[in-house]
Amino acid sequence: MTNRDKHSGKCHCGNIHFTFETHIAVPEIIHRCCTCSFCRKQGARYSSDPGGRLDVSISQKENINRYRFGHKTADFIICKICGVMPFITSDIDGNTYAVLNINCLDNVDQIEDGSSDVTYDEEGTEDRLSRRKKRWIGTVKLNT
């Protein structure tokens, strides 16, 4: 992919920091708000690019919590120091996929507020995994 933009971000304390490489310019990033009880309480807004790349570095891996609930097919990555959740991962067919909480981007103020609510409550496990394979970030590198 040519003409990629690199967007950096981190949790509040900087223990988890990342680079999101995508062909989507920041003002054009489309984001959605999951309506499940956990995501609502977090206030997260999610975005992804199936052709993008997420490179994550974690300074203190002992201060990371992986929270799973519901179908138990995704890990909500949470910093134990500051409590922020920068992204979610899902391991499917030997590959790690991710969706990014855009509130953790350094240049989040350039993103329009127009997020849309989405509900995945009716999805079964296979439908959920299939959707993630198609829509989530397909190249994820976790450096711990």
C-alpha positions in Angstrom: 0.0 0.0 0.0 1.4 3.4 -0.9 0.8 6.8 0.6 0.4 5.5 4.2 0.0 7.8 7.1 1.4 6.9 10.5 -0.6 7.9 13.5 0.9 7.5 17.0 -0.9 7.1 20.3 -0.7 5.7 23.8 -2.5 5.0 27.0 -2.6 7.9 29.4 0.7 7.1 31.2 2.5 5.9 28.1 3.1 2.3 29.2 1.3 1.2 26.0 2.3 3.1 22.9 1.5 2.3 19.3 1.8 3.4 15.7 -1.2 2.9 13.4 -0.2 2.9 9.8 -3.0 3.4 7.3 -4.0 5.0 4.0 -6.8 6.8 5.8 -6.1 10.4 6.7 -6.9 11.3 10.3 -9.9 13.7 9.6 -11.4 10.9 7.4 -11.2 8.1 10.0 -14.6 6.6 10.4 -15.3 5.4 14.0 -18.1 3.6 15.8 -19.2 3.2 19.3 -20.1 -0.3 20.4 -23.2 -0.4 22.5 -22.3 -3.3 24.8 -22.1 -2.4 28.5 -18.3 -2.6 28.7 -17.6 -0.3 25.8 -20.3 2.1 26.9 -18.6 2.4 30.3 -15.2 2.9 28.7 -16.5 5.6 26.3 -14.3 4.1 23.6 -14.7 5.0 19.9 -13.3 2.3 17.6 -11.8 2.4 14.1 -9.8 0.0 12.0 -8.4 -0.4 8.5 -8.1 -4.0 7.2 -5.2 -3.0 5.1 -3.5 -1.1 7.9 -0.9 -2.0 10.4 -0.7 -1.7 14.2 2.7 -1.8 15.9 2.4 -1.9 19.7 5.2 -1.5 22.3 4.6 -2.1 26.0 7.1 -0.8 28.4 5.9 -2.8 31.5 4.1 -5.9 30.3 3.4 -6.9 33.9 1.1 -3.8 34.0 -1.2 -5.0 31.3 -4.5 -6.7 31.8 -6.3 -8.7 29.1 -10.0 -8.6 29.8 -12.4 -11.1 28.1 -16.2 -11.4 28.5 -19.2 -12.5 26.5 -18.1 -14.8 23.7 -14.5 -14.7 25.0 -13.1 -14.2 21.5 -11.4 -10.8 22.1 -8.9 -9.4 24.5 -9.5 -5.8 25.7 -6.0 -4.6 26.4 -6.0 -2.4 29.5 -3.1 -0.6 31.2 -3.1 -1.5 34.9 -1.3 1.8 35.7 -3.7 4.3 34.2 -6.7 2.2 33.4 -6.9 3.1 29.7 -7.9 0.6 27.0 -6.1 1.6 23.7 -7.1 -1.4 21.6 -8.7 -4.8 21.4 -7.2 -7.9 19.8 -8.7 -11.1 18.5 -6.7 -14.2 17.5 -8.4 -15.8 14.5 -7.0 -18.7 12.4 -3.4 -18.0 13.6 -3.5 -14.3 13.0 -4.0 -11.4 15.4 -6.5 -8.7 14.4 -7.1 -5.5 16.2 -9.4 -2.5 16.5 -8.2 0.8 17.8 -9.7 3.1 20.4 -9.2 6.3 18.5 -9.5 8.3 21.8 -5.9 7.1 22.4 -4.5 8.7 19.2 -2.2 11.7 19.8 -4.0 13.7 17.1 -7.5 12.6 18.1 -8.6 16.3 18.1 -8.4 16.2 14.3 -11.1 13.5 14.1 -14.7 14.6 13.6 -17.1 13.7 16.4 -19.6 11.9 14.1 -19.4 8.3 15.4 -22.2 5.8 14.8 -23.5 3.4 17.4 -23.2 -0.3 16.5 -24.7 -3.3 18.2 -23.2 -6.8 17.9 -25.4 -8.5 20.6 -27.2 -10.7 18.0 -24.0 -12.0 16.4 -22.9 -15.6 17.0 -19.3 -16.4 17.5 -18.6 -17.4 13.9 -20.3 -14.2 12.5 -18.3 -12.2 14.9 -15.0 -13.7 14.0 -15.8 -13.4 10.3 -16.6 -9.7 10.6 -13.4 -9.1 12.5 -11.3 -10.8 9.8 -12.9 -8.5 7.2 -12.9 -5.2 9.0 -10.3 -5.1 11.8 -6.6 -4.2 11.3 -5.1 -7.3 9.7 -1.4 -6.7 10.6 -0.7 -6.4 14.3 2.8 -6.6 15.9 2.9 -6.7 19.7 6.3 -5.9 21.1 6.3 -6.8 24.8 
